[in-house]
């Protein structure tokens, strides 16, 4: 097992004779073979600019910063970014230089080299075929499908937005709409009432750029309904979801969304209509449920109020509103997921594990969507006032959840109602 690193041009090497290290929270730890899997297809490697790798000497239990390669040239630490459906268990170990820039919005995982192949600390959290990269290698088919759908709905601005997302941003969810499969995104809202540290669509500071541009118009209820109806007519067990990475908070348009959902349900009872939300307006959950929405997913970086507030930075609502939204959704009979942003050494530290257990006892949600948090870990820890306690390990946390909360599904994607109803029946 050898340390992996990058030269300043981005070429990747192994370092003869040096054992790698990983990181959890702010702690540097040895690499254990049982934590590793081959780098999943569809994953990426990133050079960590302004950061050098850290090695581990198992004989004397010493960690060392590695400043140069065997030829004496300066180097950078290396990271992996995992394909969807995989949950990282450790961060890359690195030492940050004095003038190192804040890392872009990706989820950084460790990576090592064994017998000339890349291995990563990860586990597959969802076996859904949507995570197979092969199904997204169809650019010609996508181009033809975009042209076809655009011709059939020429005045629909939301269709044009999804075309942009599927081509310029290579959004796999947007591609699904045109290719007639799985879950279709339905962005609707430019405004937001939170200022999340890791917002993908709007960053106003100088630290780093957003990953994509935010939606800059409000689709009408008719435009929204057209997109959803088309998707449901083309896809068996299709899902349509409000609340995407390219928009703000959909609950701010709850009345318009309820109107759009009603228009859909006047035409068809098939398909699953889902809303991804911050849960800031609990009074709107009942309205959406009565209009015909099926499921809700509420995002949390933590079940602890102080950490939630420091990351999501809510404007005009509080953590208690989020909890009330979860309670209202459960009471309304919706399928309820929490979108829990995982960060090794934070999500799995003892205090957070205890808080999550208490949360699930009080709010028995149907599913936890385990998502790797896309953010520079040091930037994250510095801004949330991180108070570290001993980590139990991501793999152990998953085992604890399965043992103590067996009725809570763990996964990555929003399920269709056919899937979650079958799951609930089996439970």
Secondary structure, 3 states (H helix, E strand, C coil): CEEEEEECCCCEEEECCCEEEEEECCEEEECCHHHEEECCCCCEEEEECCEEEEEEECCCCEEEECCECCCCCEEEEEEEECCCCEEECCEECEEECCCCCCCCCCCCECCEEECCEEEEEEEECCCCHHHCHHHHCCHHHHHHHHHHHHHHCCCCHHHHHHHHHHHCCCCHHHHHHHHCCCEEEECCCCCCCECCCCCCCCCCCCCCCCCCCCCCCCCCHHHHHHHHHHHHHHCCCCEEEECCCCCCCHHHHHHHHHHHHHHHHHHCCCCEEEEEECCCCHHHHHHHHHHCCCEEEEEECCCCHHHHHHHHCECCCCHHHHHHHHHHHHHCCCEEEEEEEECCCCCCEHHHHHHHHHHHHHCCCCEEEEEECCCCHHHHHHHHCCCCCCECCHHHHHHHHHHHCCCCEEECCCCCHHHHHHHHHHC
